Amino acid sequence: MREYDVQNMTKEELHQVDLEKLALMRPMDDDFMRMMFRNNMPLAQMVLRILTGIDDLVLTDNKTQYDLKHLLGARSICLDVFASDSKGVKYDLEIQRADKGASPKRARYHSSALDTELLLANEDFENLPTTYTIFITENDVRGGARASYFFERRDTETNEPFGDDEYILFINGAYNNKEDDSDLAKLIHDFGCTKPSDMYFIEMSESAHRYKETEEGVSEMCKMMEDMRNNAEKAGVIKTLVDLVKKGLLTLAQAAEQANMTVDEFEKISGLKA
């Protein structure tokens, strides 16, 4: 994708750039995937059934960009897709395009963060639900040329399952075996498609069609990209103001005024204290 000088573009030019980017987006792109899955229980259910192999999985809840609560000082996480099924099983579905973002320890952290989210104070540990942490990766980060990699804790001598009901899956987005006509292989293909008409699954193609080829859906996508651009610009301004405060070139009140915030708001977003 070519680079653009967005700082010097008109609103109309930026809109055209967004349309060009949208045309190239795939479900493998996390921003597009979150839009596709937003308020779309049938799509999420179909995808999770295929990825987990649980054919009778029935979803009861499905959220995108779900913020997990976290211990004071701990690293926060925003889940791409967070879902629950009729048996109380919880699913975290993540798109990880960069190899470094799909490390085993990142998957471990996601899984442990789910546990922290799902067990209340003084609640019995046995109430922890079964969890699936699923990473769909751009490349074959596990290096086995397989479509999927399924992990659970087991006894290293007897191979007996540990029984903690915690599962981690890596789905190889680069898998391309022409002789494999399984639903999983077809779904991986769909995640890599830019054109809805090229997708196997109707749930995938209909959702992609909405956000790529209907006036309402395209408008929603362009609004999302505009918001992301504005948020990135605002984050850059905040960072500059924070640096100036740290160097003593601005007071906290002056920085807050330039950011069009109250001092309390600026303190919260910057981590600085008066």
C-alpha positions as MATLAB code, in Angstrom:
seq = 'MREYDVQNMTKEELHQVDLEKLALMRPMDDDFMRMMFRNNMPLAQMVLRILTGIDDLVLTDNKTQYDLKHLLGARSICLDVFASDSKGVKYDLEIQRADKGASPKRARYHSSALDTELLLANEDFENLPTTYTIFITENDVRGGARASYFFERRDTETNEPFGDDEYILFINGAYNNKEDDSDLAKLIHDFGCTKPSDMYFIEMSESAHRYKETEEGVSEMCKMMEDMRNNAEKAGVIKTLVDLVKKGLLTLAQAAEQANMTVDEFEKISGLKA';
ca = [
       0.000    0.000    0.000;
       1.476    3.337   -1.047;
       2.220    6.078    1.464;
       0.263    9.323    1.670;
       1.041   12.788    3.022;
      -2.199   13.022    4.998;
      -1.138   16.233    6.746;
      -1.374   18.190    3.486;
      -4.484   16.593    2.005;
      -7.966   18.047    1.696;
     -10.951   16.306    3.275;
     -12.005   15.026   -0.158;
      -8.512   13.665   -0.856;
      -8.433   11.922    2.526;
     -11.815   10.354    1.781;
     -10.465    8.994   -1.512;
      -7.459    7.558    0.335;
      -9.820    5.833    2.768;
     -11.768    4.298   -0.127;
      -8.538    2.986   -1.666;
      -7.502    1.465    1.660;
     -10.934   -0.069    2.165;
     -10.795   -1.781   -1.235;
      -7.633   -3.612   -0.129;
      -8.837   -4.564    3.350;
      -9.396   -8.198    4.306;
     -10.900   -9.858    7.361;
      -7.234  -10.493    8.246;
      -6.946   -6.757    8.926;
      -8.023   -6.319   12.536;
      -9.875   -3.012   12.081;
     -11.954   -4.445    9.234;
     -12.481   -7.712   11.093;
     -13.845   -5.924   14.158;
     -16.358   -4.060   11.987;
     -17.415   -7.292   10.277;
     -17.984   -9.040   13.612;
     -19.653   -6.103   15.369;
     -23.239   -7.020   16.290;
     -22.974  -10.073   14.032;
     -23.628  -13.128   16.191;
     -24.206  -15.557   13.267;
     -20.804  -14.715   11.778;
     -18.965  -15.014   15.083;
     -20.723  -18.294   15.866;
     -19.922  -19.804   12.472;
     -16.251  -18.788   12.691;
     -15.803  -20.063   16.252;
     -17.481  -23.376   15.422;
     -14.971  -23.948   12.630;
     -11.915  -22.764   14.553;
     -12.642  -24.796   17.698;
     -14.281  -27.817   16.077;
     -17.256  -27.471   18.459;
     -20.109  -28.078   16.044;
     -22.928  -27.402   18.530;
     -21.444  -24.154   19.854;
     -24.227  -21.614   20.433;
     -23.159  -18.042   21.173;
     -25.123  -15.938   23.629;
     -22.950  -12.805   23.567;
     -20.461  -11.226   21.180;
     -18.494   -8.001   21.679;
     -15.722   -6.287   19.722;
     -12.938   -4.105   21.150;
     -13.674   -5.357   24.667;
     -11.508   -3.752   27.351;
     -10.450   -6.102   30.111;
     -10.179   -4.816   33.634;
      -6.680   -5.236   34.998;
      -4.712   -5.070   38.212;
      -3.249   -1.699   39.142;
      -0.093   -1.154   37.128;
      -0.645   -4.199   34.892;
      -0.644   -4.002   31.110;
      -4.140   -3.458   29.717;
      -5.700   -5.457   26.870;
      -8.444   -4.658   24.370;
      -9.824   -7.853   22.827;
     -10.683   -7.896   19.123;
     -13.660  -10.211   19.709;
     -14.901  -11.476   23.072;
     -17.731  -14.014   23.028;
     -19.634  -16.332   25.360;
     -21.591  -19.465   24.548;
     -24.624  -21.185   26.071;
     -22.384  -23.384   28.253;
     -20.513  -20.424   29.726;
     -17.368  -20.945   27.642;
     -15.488  -17.716   26.851;
     -13.667  -16.967   23.589;
     -11.014  -14.362   22.819;
     -10.458  -14.068   19.053;
      -7.448  -11.991   17.994;
      -5.941  -10.978   14.663;
      -2.129  -10.882   14.888;
      -0.503   -9.818   11.622;
       2.973   -9.107   13.022;
       4.892  -12.222   14.041;
       6.176  -10.535   17.209;
       2.571   -9.944   18.250;
       1.831  -13.681   18.185;
       4.346  -14.960   20.726;
       3.446  -17.792   23.125;
       3.847  -15.444   26.091;
       1.432  -12.928   24.594;
      -1.120  -15.717   24.228;
      -0.407  -16.729   27.827;
      -0.992  -13.136   28.987;
      -4.284  -12.914   27.113;
      -5.420  -16.172   28.648;
      -4.443  -15.149   32.177;
      -6.079  -11.737   31.710;
      -9.328  -13.517   30.857;
      -9.103  -15.402   34.161;
      -8.632  -12.138   36.057;
     -11.661  -10.703   34.272;
     -13.889  -13.711   34.862;
     -13.342  -14.504   38.558;
     -14.805  -12.126   41.116;
     -13.292  -11.363   44.514;
     -13.685  -14.281   46.967;
     -15.234  -16.463   44.250;
     -14.229  -20.129   44.211;
     -11.520  -21.025   41.674;
     -13.704  -23.846   40.383;
     -16.021  -21.180   38.964;
     -13.436  -20.215   36.368;
     -15.031  -20.930   32.979;
     -13.466  -22.786   30.087;
     -11.570  -20.299   27.911;
     -10.281  -20.325   24.349;
      -7.644  -17.796   23.331;
      -7.423  -17.857   19.531;
      -4.794  -16.028   17.490;
      -5.305  -15.820   13.715;
      -1.845  -14.990   12.382;
      -0.718  -13.518    9.067;
       2.154  -16.006    8.814;
       2.832  -19.540    9.974;
       4.409  -18.443   13.258;
       4.587  -22.026   14.569;
       6.403  -23.258   11.450;
       4.609  -26.581   11.049;
       2.818  -25.854    7.748;
      -0.471  -26.767    9.437;
      -3.771  -24.898    9.331;
      -4.068  -24.774   13.111;
      -2.152  -25.480   16.307;
      -4.066  -26.455   19.434;
      -2.491  -26.213   22.894;
      -3.532  -27.380   26.342;
      -1.598  -28.336   29.480;
      -0.790  -32.034   29.822;
       1.309  -34.333   31.992;
       4.653  -34.678   30.181;
       4.933  -38.393   31.080;
       1.402  -39.732   30.729;
      -0.048  -37.139   28.317;
      -3.012  -36.840   30.674;
      -4.782  -33.478   30.388;
      -4.133  -31.125   33.295;
      -7.842  -30.289   33.330;
      -7.698  -26.523   33.809;
     -10.041  -25.928   30.836;
      -7.689  -23.350   29.305;
      -6.992  -23.677   25.576;
      -4.850  -21.671   23.176;
      -5.138  -21.918   19.389;
      -2.970  -20.473   16.638;
      -4.603  -20.335   13.200;
      -2.143  -20.122   10.306;
      -3.395  -17.367    7.992;
      -0.767  -18.318    5.404;
      -2.075  -21.877    5.055;
      -2.722  -22.625    1.368;
      -3.043  -26.346    0.672;
      -4.970  -26.717   -2.595;
      -5.903  -30.308   -1.739;
      -7.472  -29.339    1.589;
     -11.196  -28.680    1.138;
     -11.999  -28.577    4.861;
     -14.114  -25.789    6.322;
     -11.060  -24.540    8.209;
      -9.003  -24.230    5.015;
     -11.893  -22.410    3.322;
     -12.287  -20.063    6.276;
      -8.582  -19.220    6.241;
      -8.951  -18.467    2.529;
     -11.874  -16.126    3.284;
      -9.856  -14.240    5.901;
      -7.339  -13.400    3.181;
      -9.849  -12.179    0.562;
     -10.268   -8.553   -0.463;
     -13.376   -9.282   -2.577;
     -16.579  -10.545   -0.899;
     -17.481  -12.431   -4.080;
     -14.358  -14.594   -3.704;
     -15.340  -15.870   -0.238;
     -16.697  -19.354    0.418;
     -18.895  -18.650    3.434;
     -22.033  -16.593    2.985;
     -21.725  -15.125    6.497;
     -18.264  -13.796    5.636;
     -19.155  -12.516    2.169;
     -22.356  -10.773    3.303;
     -20.603   -8.939    6.110;
     -17.634   -7.969    3.921;
     -20.058   -6.846    1.196;
     -21.867   -4.569    3.645;
     -18.706   -2.692    4.646;
     -17.093   -2.626    1.209;
     -19.956   -2.306   -1.257;
     -22.989   -0.657    0.348;
     -23.324    3.089    0.885;
     -24.151    2.723    4.586;
     -21.363    0.269    5.327;
     -18.725    2.199    3.387;
     -19.748    5.345    5.260;
     -19.272    3.546    8.591;
     -15.835    2.310    7.558;
     -14.723    5.742    6.379;
     -15.955    7.294    9.640;
     -13.966    4.699   11.593;
     -10.798    5.449    9.588;
     -11.304    9.184   10.046;
     -11.714    8.709   13.810;
      -8.553    6.587   13.944;
      -6.640    9.287   12.055;
      -7.930   11.997   14.407;
      -7.129    9.904   17.491;
      -3.597    9.291   16.248;
      -3.141   13.011   15.627;
      -4.511   13.820   19.089;
      -2.200   11.236   20.671;
       0.757   12.894   18.948;
      -0.275   16.298   20.290;
      -0.670   14.913   23.822;
       2.760   13.292   23.654;
       4.338   16.592   22.577;
       2.603   18.490   25.387;
       3.663   15.889   27.951;
       7.279   16.227   26.810;
       7.058   20.017   27.141;
       5.655   19.742   30.671;
       8.402   17.309   31.670;
      11.016   19.725   30.332;
       9.464   22.564   32.315;
       8.524   24.532   29.202;
       4.790   24.359   29.964;
       2.793   24.116   33.151;
       0.219   21.353   33.487;
      -2.547   23.952   33.239;
      -1.065   25.405   30.032;
      -0.737   21.973   28.466;
      -4.316   21.090   29.409;
      -5.549   24.344   27.854;
      -3.702   23.643   24.592;
      -5.182   20.119   24.536;
      -8.650   21.632   25.096;
      -9.019   19.641   28.325;
      -9.467   20.292   32.002;
      -6.404   19.763   34.184;
      -8.006   16.609   35.641;
      -8.662   15.216   32.153;
      -5.103   15.942   31.059;
      -3.695   14.327   34.207;
      -5.679   11.162   33.565;
      -4.696   10.814   29.914;
      -1.063   11.823   30.407;
      -0.262   10.191   33.743;
       1.182   13.488   35.011;
       0.312   15.036   38.357;
       0.215   18.698   39.372;
];
